[in-house]
Amino acid sequence: MTDRDRFRTTVLERDGHRCVICGEPAQDAHHIVERRLFQDGGYFPDNGASVCGPCHIKAEQTLISPEQLREAAGIKKVYLPPHLYDDARYDKWGNEIISGGRRLRGELFHDESVQKILKEGGVLGLFTKYVKYQRTHHLPWSPGVHDDDRIISNLSDLKKSNEVVVTVKMDGECSSLYSDHIHARSVESDDHPTRHWVKNLWSRIRFDIPDGWRICGENLQGRHSIGYDDLPSLFLVFSVWDDMNVCLSWGDTKVWAEMLGLKTVPQFYRGPFDRDAIQGCFDSMFDTETTEGYVVRVAGSFRYREFRTKVAKWVRGGHVKTTKHWMRGGPVVYNGMSKEAAEDAR
């Protein structure tokens, strides 16, 4: 990694001071993936391509893709911000590209400057209004980290917040409910018997969800590694997001859940961020045979781009006990609700 000036010099010299797309004299070193997505500025030569003025504008408008720029510049290594994933495709601004060339709204999508450049490029119509729930980073002391997991890089946002809320991490499937759509973590998720209960629930409340908003929670109908027999509901809310992709405060989340007749994930701590206090409270109330872990979030609201520093999780070691995915490991096993909850759900 280098600084801004050396980045520009190195990229231009590598490309012979010619635009890698059209061959005209280069005017600038373009960041293939937006530098604001990197905590260190993303000044890697392999994240840069020499471009002329017109091609630079097209690249900013995403009319020239990162893949095209890398191929033209002979770049083999793909540099992504640590919180993005190698198994996904992204445009310049970190918006994920899905089937049919459609795009998901990333963390910079609502930025005024990004909106302006995407509008000028005529590509805003490619974006769905559905949002993929981000993967939650692990706390540094979480024992359940796998190779493809991320660890929160900086605890300062949690530490300096007035208070945090800690909830039980339920062993289910992340699901998002809108006024006109419902999906699991992937916005293109298929049908499955374990998604039928929450779909029926959604059909009853969908018209009370504001347009562009989404209710995110844990779908617990199917049993994964932990079984539940006395749940207050088979869908437990953990966040509510408005049409500007802002996560509501925990207080407002609970208000919306109550208005929609929904239950929230169990809360067991609210107060200053204190590792020992949080872990001690969890250890005294739960055991890791029946509990996956916990999730810490700031009590206040935050933007989508702040998710990776405002929310983090602790997961028990060796959480996944099965050798096959719960969806494909044989007959589906279902969780159960309490007698009272089952009667209320009828």
C-alpha positions, -999 to +999 in steps of 0.1 A: +000+000+000+012+035-008+000+071-004-020+092-029+009+107-048+029+075-051-003+056-060-009+080-089+027+080-101+031+042-099-002+035-117+005+060-145+041+047-150+029+011-151+003+019-178+028+040-198+008+072-191-019+059-215-056+052-209-059+015-205-093+016-222-088+037-253-051+044-255-053+082-253-030+101-229-040+093-193-051+122-171-055+103-138-052+071-118-087+058-112-095+039-081-111+007-094-129+002-061-138+034-043-112+045-018-138+054+009-147+018+012-111+011+025-102+021+060-066+028+048-076+046+016-072+017-008-040+031-024-029-002-038-014+000-074-035-030-083-066-010-073-057+016-099-060+021-136-048+049-158-076+067-176-083+096-199-109+122-189-139+107-208-131+071-197-126+083-161-161+097-161-175+064-176-157+044-149-171+066-122-205+062-137-199+024-136-203+022-174-168+007-174-167-021-149-139-030-125-134-063-144-129-044-177-104-020-161-084-049-145-083-068-177-072-038-197-045-030-172-033-066-169-042-067-132-046-102-119-052-096-082-085-082-070-082-058-041-114-054-021-120-037+013-117-063+041-155-062+048-164-072+012-163-108+000-144-125-028-174-146-038-194-115-049-191-090-078-191-053-071-192-021-091-169+009-084-190+020-054-192-013-037-227-021-049-231-059-054-240-071-089-265-100-090-282-119-118-293-101-149-269-072-142-291-060-114-275-043-084-280-042-047-277-010-028-244-008-010-232+013+018-224+044-004-255+042-025-274+070-007-243+093-007-252+125-026-222+124-048-227+087-057-263+093-065-254+122-088-228+102-108-250+071-110-279+092-122-257+108-149-246+074-160-283+063-163-278+032-142-300+039-112-327+018-129-305-013-124-308-012-087-333-032-067-349-016-036-341-047-017-310-048+005-288-077+015-283-079+052-247-075+060-227-102+077-220-093+113-184-091+123-171-111+153-159-095+185-122-101+190-128-126+218-154-146+199-144-182+198-166-191+169-146-174+141-142-193+108-118-187+080-144-167+060-156-146+089-145-110+097-135-096+131-145-061+140-114-040+134-122-011+158-143-011+189-142+027+193-178+032+180-192+007+205-170+021+233-179+058+227-216+052+222-238+063+252-251+028+255-252-006+238-279-032+237-269-069+238-294-095+226-293-133+223-280-145+189-307-169+178-298-199+156-320-192+126-321-177+091-317-140+086-349-127+068-360-093+055-396-083+052-408-054+030-442-042+019-439-060-014-412-087-009-396-111+015-362-128+012-336-146+033-301-131+033-299-134-004-325-113-022-328-141-047-334-168-021-356-198-033-387-212-017-383-238+012-407-253+036-389-236+065-398-202+050-435-208+048-445-197+083-427-164+081-442-158+046-476-164+060-468-139+088-455-114+063-487-117+042-507-104+072-485-074+081-470-064+048-494-035+042-484-019+075-447-018+065-438+016+050-427+016+014-389+011+012-386+000+048-376-035+059-381-055+090-351-078+096-352-108+120-345-144+126-366-170+109-366-199+134-390-224+118-363-248+107-339-263+133-303-257+126-276-266+152-297-256+183-333-268+188-360-246+203-393-259+217-407-229+235-403-199+213-424-168+217-426-167+178-409-184+149-398-149+137-379-126+160-370-090+150-335-077+155-336-045+134-358-022+114-345-001+085-361+030+068-361+040+032-328+058+035-311+026+047-308+039+083-312+013+111-337+026+137-327+029+173-333-002+195-361+017+212-378+025+179-372-010+167-392-024+197-420+002+191-423-009+154-422-046+164-450-040+189-471-021+164-468-049+139-475-076+165-440-090+163-416-102+190-380-091+192-349-112+200-343-115+238-324-086+253-302-093+284-280-062+287-283-025+281-256-001+293-221+011+286-199-011+264-180-033+290-166-066+278-164-081+313-199-070+323-215-082+290-197-116+290-203-121+327-240-114+323-242-138+294-223-165+312-245-162+343-278-164+323-271-188+295-251-219+286-234-226+252-252-259+248-285-242+242-274-207+231-254-197+201-240-165+215-249-128+216-250-096+194-239-062+206-252-031+188-253+006+197-286+016+211-290+045+188-297+046+151-269+043+125-264+042+087-259+011+066-223+020+060-217+021+097-229-014+103-195-030+105-184-008+134-218-005+152-227-041+154-207-072+164-213-107+177-199-134+200-204-170+189-197-201+208-168-223+197-177-251+173-212-238+169-221-258+138-224-294+151-237-310+119-216-321+089-243-311+063-261-279+058-294-279+078-314-275+045-298-304+028-289-328+056-320-350+054-356-345+067-363-310+079-367-307+117-389-279+129-386-258+160-416-252+183-434-223+199-448-221+234-484-232+238-495-196+243-476-183+213-489-211+191-525-202+201-519-165+194-504-173+160-536-191+148 
